[in-house]
Amino acid sequence: MGFNDFNLNLVTVERASIEHTMTINKNYVTFIKGIFW
């Protein structure tokens, strides 16, 4: 595995984890709104 491949993998993983976090946040906000409203 070359250095560039490693960088590419890192970016992909980071992006996936950011999307995952945003999805969780969205679900959490929806959940909280459902409780209070």
C-alpha positions in Angstrom: 0.0 0.0 0.0 1.5 3.3 -1.1 1.5 6.5 0.8 -1.2 8.0 -1.4 -3.4 5.0 -0.9 -3.0 5.4 2.9 -4.0 9.1 2.7 -7.0 8.3 0.5 -8.2 5.7 3.0 -7.7 8.1 5.9 -9.9 10.8 4.1 -12.5 8.2 3.3 -12.7 6.9 6.9 -12.8 10.5 8.2 -15.6 11.5 5.8 -17.6 8.3 6.7 -17.2 9.0 10.4 -18.3 12.6 10.0 -21.4 11.6 8.1 -22.1 8.9 10.7 -21.8 11.5 13.5 -24.1 13.9 11.7 -26.7 11.2 11.2 -26.5 10.4 14.9 -26.9 14.1 15.8 -29.9 14.4 13.5 -31.5 11.4 15.1 -30.7 12.7 18.6 -32.2 16.1 17.9 -35.4 14.5 16.4 -35.6 12.3 19.5 -35.2 15.2 21.9 -37.9 17.2 20.0 -40.2 14.2 20.1 -39.9 14.2 23.9 -40.3 17.9 24.6 -42.8 18.8 21.9 
